[in-house]
Amino acid sequence: MFVQAGANPPWAAPDEPAQQIKAAALARGQLGARPRYGRAPLTFDEVFSRRLTRTVALPPAVVPPQQLPCFALRSAVRSSCLDEPAALGPWALDAAARIAQNSAAGRAESIDGMIAGLDAVDAPGGPRLATSTYFGAYPPFAYALPGIAGRLGTTPRGVLYLGRLANATICGALLALGTIVGAGGVRGRRLLGPLLAVTPMVVFVSGTLSASGAEIASGYCCAAGLLAVRRARPTKGAWPAVACGALGLVAARQLGPWELSLLLGSFAAATGRRRLVALWA
């Protein structure tokens, strides 16, 4: 995952620019403010995105040039387009032009235009551009360490890669703990299950600046710990793995508590009443 963190093009993961802004703002003590818009939303996507969006105040040197990179959703376009001036697309427009572009046809012209329009907020003197993130309403905990690490960066790409490495470290620790516990210890032989569970997508997401990596790694760690607890001779470290995974899962996403409830419910159903009583005795 550390190789993934360094080898993937900048902002290649879904929603990575918005999450970079979220992490950078959190590291500076900002949760963001709810923006006001002078134009009614045109699509359901825009309604939903506006509800999640928060504006923050960040140095331009740490803000990604656009929240949807030029190669996103375009399989035939290479990531080298990031170095071309034309790659900015609607992000090269001022606030009024972004609003006009989306309003011209009576609908959001494109996903690029809709997301770029989230920066065009209402102000007393007319619309102005602000730094916004449509991950503003998400729980902040998974972004704390990536944001702190990113403060060492002096460019948008530097901030991104430092945040990726921090996230890979967190996810790697959770995945390693879950694998060791799930395999029955450092020298355990039950490696097939853990190896099948850690898919290439898990490795990819863990190497990005995204709360999804922490969510998946936490769920994996918690599930591995619960499976280890059910054994006749529970693996040493099983309960710490459950605790670490549960804490990370609850903190990573709004759905975390529900996901944890599903894990614990499945564990209780599979374990049975007598075994549960014996575990707590």
C-alpha positions in Angstrom: 0.0 0.0 0.0 3.0 2.3 0.5 3.9 1.6 -3.1 0.4 2.4 -4.1 0.5 5.7 -2.2 3.6 6.8 -4.1 2.9 5.3 -7.5 -0.7 6.4 -8.1 -1.1 9.7 -10.0 -2.2 12.7 -7.9 -5.9 12.6 -7.0 -6.4 9.3 -8.8 -8.7 8.0 -6.1 -12.4 8.8 -5.9 -13.1 12.1 -4.2 -9.4 12.5 -3.1 -9.2 16.3 -3.8 -12.2 17.0 -1.6 -10.9 14.8 1.2 -7.5 16.5 0.9 -9.2 19.8 1.6 -11.1 18.3 4.5 -7.9 16.9 6.1 -5.9 20.2 5.5 -8.7 22.2 7.1 -9.0 19.9 10.1 -5.3 20.1 10.7 -5.7 23.9 11.0 -8.6 23.6 13.4 -11.4 24.2 10.9 -14.5 22.1 10.5 -15.9 24.5 7.9 -18.9 26.7 7.5 -22.2 26.0 5.7 -22.2 28.0 2.5 -25.0 30.0 1.0 -25.9 30.0 -2.7 -27.7 32.5 -4.7 -29.1 30.0 -7.2 -31.4 27.1 -6.7 -29.9 23.6 -7.2 -30.7 22.1 -10.6 -30.3 18.4 -10.0 -30.6 15.9 -7.1 -26.8 15.5 -7.1 -26.4 19.2 -6.6 -28.9 19.2 -3.7 -27.1 16.3 -2.0 -23.7 17.8 -2.6 -24.6 21.2 -1.2 -25.9 19.6 2.0 -22.5 18.0 2.5 -20.4 21.0 1.4 -18.5 23.2 3.9 -16.3 26.2 3.1 -12.9 26.6 4.7 -10.0 29.1 4.6 -6.8 27.5 3.4 -3.5 28.7 1.9 -3.7 28.3 -1.9 -0.5 26.4 -1.8 -2.2 23.4 -0.2 -5.5 23.4 -2.2 -5.8 21.0 -5.2 -6.2 22.9 -8.5 -9.6 21.2 -9.1 -11.8 18.8 -7.2 -12.3 16.6 -10.2 -9.0 15.9 -12.1 -9.0 16.1 -15.8 -8.7 12.3 -16.2 -11.5 11.4 -13.8 -14.3 9.4 -15.4 -12.3 9.5 -18.7 -10.5 6.2 -19.3 -8.8 7.4 -22.5 -7.2 10.5 -20.8 -3.8 10.1 -19.2 -2.9 11.7 -15.8 -0.3 13.8 -17.6 -3.1 16.1 -18.5 -2.7 17.6 -15.0 0.3 19.6 -16.3 -1.7 21.2 -19.1 -3.3 24.6 -18.5 -6.5 23.5 -20.3 -7.0 20.8 -17.7 -8.5 23.2 -15.2 -11.8 23.3 -17.2 -14.5 25.0 -15.2 -12.1 25.6 -12.3 -10.5 28.3 -14.5 -13.7 30.4 -14.4 -14.7 33.0 -11.9 -17.8 32.6 -9.7 -20.2 34.4 -12.0 -19.1 32.3 -15.0 -19.4 29.1 -13.1 -23.0 29.9 -12.2 -23.8 31.0 -15.7 -22.3 27.9 -17.2 -24.5 25.7 -15.0 -27.6 27.8 -15.5 -27.4 28.2 -19.3 -29.3 25.1 -20.1 -31.5 25.1 -17.0 -29.6 22.2 -15.5 -26.1 21.3 -14.2 -24.1 21.2 -17.5 -21.7 18.4 -16.3 -20.4 16.8 -13.2 -17.3 19.0 -13.5 -19.4 22.1 -13.7 -21.6 21.1 -10.8 -18.7 20.4 -8.5 -16.9 23.6 -9.6 -20.1 25.5 -8.9 -19.9 24.5 -5.2 -17.1 27.0 -4.8 -19.3 29.8 -6.2 -21.0 31.0 -2.9 -23.3 33.9 -2.3 -21.8 37.1 -0.8 -23.1 40.6 -0.1 -21.3 42.1 -3.1 -22.2 39.2 -5.4 -21.0 35.7 -5.9 -17.4 34.9 -5.0 -15.2 31.9 -5.1 -14.4 30.0 -1.8 -12.5 26.9 -1.0 -15.1 24.2 -0.4 -15.2 20.5 0.2 -18.3 18.3 -0.3 -16.9 16.0 2.4 -17.3 18.8 4.9 -20.2 17.1 6.8 -18.3 13.8 7.2 -16.8 12.8 10.6 -13.4 14.3 11.0 -11.5 11.6 12.9 -10.1 9.6 10.0 -8.6 12.8 8.5 -6.7 14.0 11.6 -3.4 12.2 11.1 -3.3 12.6 7.3 -4.1 16.3 7.8 -1.3 16.7 10.4 1.2 14.9 8.1 0.1 17.1 5.2 1.1 20.2 7.1 4.7 19.4 6.2 3.9 19.8 2.5 4.4 23.0 0.6 2.5 22.1 -2.6 -0.9 20.5 -3.3 0.8 17.3 -4.5 3.2 17.3 -1.5 0.3 17.6 0.9 -1.5 14.8 -0.9 1.4 12.3 -0.9 2.2 13.0 2.8 -1.5 12.4 3.7 -1.5 9.2 1.7 1.5 7.9 3.5 -0.1 8.7 6.9 -3.3 7.0 5.9 -1.3 3.9 4.6 0.4 3.7 8.0 -2.9 3.7 9.9 -4.5 1.2 7.5 -1.3 -1.0 7.5 -1.2 -1.2 11.2 -4.9 -2.2 11.4 -4.5 -4.8 8.6 -1.4 -6.2 10.2 -3.0 -6.6 13.6 -6.1 -8.2 12.1 -4.0 -10.6 10.0 -1.8 -11.7 12.9 -4.8 -12.2 15.2 -6.8 -13.9 12.4 -3.9 -16.3 11.6 -3.6 -17.4 15.2 -0.5 -15.4 16.0 2.7 -14.4 14.3 3.5 -18.0 13.4 -0.1 -18.9 12.8 -1.1 -21.1 9.8 -4.6 -19.7 9.2 -3.5 -17.2 6.6 -5.8 -18.2 3.7 -8.8 -16.3 5.1 -6.9 -13.0 5.9 -5.1 -13.1 2.5 -8.4 -13.6 0.7 -10.0 -10.7 2.6 -7.3 -8.2 1.9 -8.1 -7.8 -1.8 -6.3 -5.5 -4.3 -9.0 -2.9 -3.8 -8.3 -2.8 0.0 -4.6 -2.2 -0.7 -5.5 0.5 -3.2 -7.9 2.4 -1.0 -5.5 2.1 2.0 -2.8 3.9 0.0 -5.0 6.9 -0.8 -6.1 10.0 1.2 -9.6 8.6 1.9 -11.6 7.7 5.0 -12.7 4.5 3.1 -9.3 2.9 3.8 -9.6 3.4 7.5 -13.2 2.2 7.5 -12.3 -1.0 5.6 -9.1 -1.7 7.6 -11.0 -1.1 10.9 -13.8 -3.4 9.9 -11.3 -6.1 8.9 -9.4 -5.8 12.2 -12.6 -6.0 14.2 -14.0 -9.0 12.3 -10.6 -10.8 12.6 -10.6 -10.2 16.3 -14.1 -11.4 16.8 -13.3 -14.6 14.8 -10.3 -15.2 17.0 -12.3 -14.7 20.2 -14.6 -17.6 19.1 -11.8 -20.1 19.1 -11.4 -22.7 21.9 -8.1 -21.0 22.7 -8.5 -17.3 21.7 -5.4 -15.8 20.1 -3.5 -13.4 22.2 -4.4 -9.9 21.2 -7.9 -10.8 20.0 -9.8 -8.4 22.2 -7.4 -5.5 21.5 -8.0 -6.1 17.8 -11.7 -6.0 18.4 -11.4 -2.7 20.4 -9.1 -1.0 17.8 -11.2 -2.1 14.9 -14.5 -1.1 16.6 -13.1 2.4 17.5 -11.8 3.0 14.0 -15.0 1.8 12.4 -17.3 4.0 14.5 -15.0 7.1 14.0 -14.5 6.7 10.2 -18.0 7.1 8.8 -21.6 8.0 9.7 -22.5 4.4 9.0 -19.8 3.1 11.2 -22.0 2.4 14.3 -24.4 0.5 12.1 -21.6 -1.5 10.5 -20.3 -2.4 14.0 -23.7 -3.4 15.1 -24.0 -5.7 12.1 -20.6 -7.3 13.0 -21.5 -7.7 16.6 -24.9 -9.1 15.8 -23.4 -11.7 13.4 -20.8 -12.6 16.0 -23.5 -13.1 18.7 -25.7 -15.2 16.4 -22.8 -17.4 15.3 -21.4 -17.8 18.7 -24.5 -18.8 20.6 -25.8 -17.9 24.1 -23.7 -20.4 26.1 -20.5 -19.5 24.5 -21.2 -15.8 24.9 -21.8 -16.3 28.6 -18.6 -18.3 28.9 -16.6 -15.5 27.1 -17.8 -12.9 29.6 -17.5 -15.1 32.6 
